[in-house]
Amino acid sequence: MISQALFFYFAGMTVLSAIVAIAAPNLVFSALSLLVTFIHIAGLYILLHAEFVAAVQIIVYAGAILVLYLFVLMLFNPKEESQGHGAPFYLHQQFPYAIFLGIVLCGLMILAAFRTEILGQKGTPPSANITMVTQGLPALGNTQTIGNALYTDFIFPFEMASFILLVALIGSILLAGRHLERKK
């Protein structure tokens, strides 16, 4: 009963803060409501017993990505970039299209939930945990299972992703350096 109440709280706050993040006329309020959205999504992950994913959600999204958004917002002057010159958000030209696409996407999600039997399906532990428990060995936790999979089966894609990020970082530093040399 308590988990259902917490689920409805986290889900409701996630949806409401996401709507505020989209509809807020002030960019800083929008970023702060995005922070509230990220934190409540982490709460949903905790209810799903995915503590590692919840911690990554807080550290990566609520920490790093949101700070990056705020830095980008501080580069622009929000007073110069008025949204529709003071018109309410529902008077923009894209608003009817956004409502239509929102209704279509909600319908598709409901259809997918009924077609894949998500509504009646119960979660099961990973197969590695089942065999370990049946053999009398202690079951692995979420973090250890993710770490084992990441550093054994998926070590090459993991290292390639880090190499691609390193190349992108070096390339952006070189491009920024050339841009600074031209200004001088």
KEDO-966685 format. One record per residue (C-alpha): x, y, z. Coordinates in steps of 0.25 Angstrom, whole numbers, plus 5000, padded with zeros to 4 digits. Example, Ala and Ser with C-alpha at 12.3 -4.5 7.8 and 13.67 -1.06 7.14 Angstrom:
px_py_pz
5049_4982_5031;
5055_4996_5029;
//
This chain:
px_py_pz
5000_5000_5000;
5011_5010_5004;
5019_5006_4991;
5006_5009_4982;
5005_5023_4989;
5019_5026_4987;
5018_5022_4973;
5006_5031_4970;
5014_5042_4977;
5026_5040_4969;
5019_5038_4956;
5010_5050_4958;
5021_5060_4962;
5029_5055_4950;
5018_5058_4941;
5015_5071_4947;
5029_5076_4948;
5031_5072_4934;
5019_5080_4929;
5025_5092_4937;
5039_5090_4931;
5032_5091_4917;
5022_5102_4920;
5030_5111_4929;
5033_5125_4923;
5045_5127_4931;
5057_5118_4926;
5063_5117_4941;
5049_5112_4946;
5049_5102_4935;
5063_5097_4938;
5059_5096_4953;
5046_5088_4950;
5055_5079_4941;
5063_5076_4954;
5050_5072_4961;
5047_5063_4950;
5060_5056_4950;
5059_5054_4965;
5046_5048_4965;
5050_5039_4953;
5061_5034_4963;
5050_5032_4973;
5043_5023_4963;
5056_5015_4961;
5057_5013_4976;
5043_5007_4976;
5047_4998_4965;
5059_4993_4974;
5069_4999_4964;
5077_5007_4974;
5089_5008_4965;
5081_5014_4953;
5075_5023_4963;
5089_5028_4968;
5094_5029_4954;
5081_5037_4951;
5084_5047_4962;
5099_5048_4959;
5099_5049_4944;
5085_5055_4940;
5082_5064_4953;
5097_5067_4955;
5104_5068_4942;
5094_5070_4931;
5086_5080_4938;
5098_5088_4942;
5102_5088_4927;
5088_5093_4924;
5089_5104_4934;
5103_5108_4928;
5097_5109_4914;
5085_5117_4920;
5095_5127_4926;
5102_5129_4913;
5090_5134_4907;
5082_5146_4912;
5068_5141_4915;
5063_5156_4914;
5067_5157_4900;
5061_5144_4896;
5047_5146_4900;
5038_5134_4897;
5027_5139_4887;
5029_5154_4891;
5021_5152_4904;
5010_5143_4898;
5005_5132_4906;
5010_5118_4902;
4997_5113_4897;
4997_5124_4886;
5009_5119_4879;
5007_5113_4865;
5013_5099_4870;
5003_5097_4881;
4992_5090_4873;
5002_5081_4867;
5008_5078_4881;
4995_5075_4887;
4992_5066_4875;
5005_5058_4876;
5004_5057_4891;
4990_5050_4889;
4996_5041_4879;
5008_5037_4887;
4999_5035_4899;
4990_5026_4891;
5002_5018_4886;
5007_5016_4900;
4994_5011_4905;
4993_5002_4892;
5007_4997_4895;
5004_4994_4909;
4992_4986_4906;
4998_4978_4894;
5011_4974_4902;
5003_4971_4915;
5012_4981_4923;
5000_4984_4932;
4998_4969_4936;
5013_4965_4936;
5021_4964_4949;
5036_4966_4950;
5045_4954_4951;
5060_4954_4956;
5071_4953_4945;
5074_4938_4941;
5088_4939_4947;
5082_4942_4961;
5072_4930_4960;
5083_4920_4957;
5092_4925_4968;
5080_4924_4978;
5076_4910_4973;
5091_4906_4975;
5091_4912_4989;
5101_4923_4986;
5097_4937_4990;
5090_4946_4979;
5097_4957_4973;
5092_4971_4976;
5088_4981_4965;
5102_4988_4965;
5110_4976_4964;
5102_4970_4953;
5103_4982_4945;
5118_4983_4948;
5120_4968_4944;
5113_4970_4931;
5120_4983_4928;
5134_4978_4930;
5132_4964_4925;
5122_4963_4913;
5122_4977_4909;
5137_4982_4912;
5139_4985_4897;
5127_4994_4895;
5130_5001_4908;
5144_5004_4904;
5140_5008_4890;
5130_5018_4896;
5141_5024_4905;
5150_5025_4894;
5140_5032_4885;
5137_5042_4897;
5152_5044_4898;
5154_5047_4883;
5142_5056_4884;
5148_5064_4896;
5161_5065_4889;
5154_5070_4876;
5146_5080_4883;
5158_5086_4891;
5166_5087_4877;
5154_5094_4871;
5152_5103_4882;
5167_5106_4882;
5167_5110_4867;
5155_5119_4870;
5162_5126_4881;
5175_5128_4872;
5166_5135_4861;
5160_5145_4871;
5174_5149_4876;
//
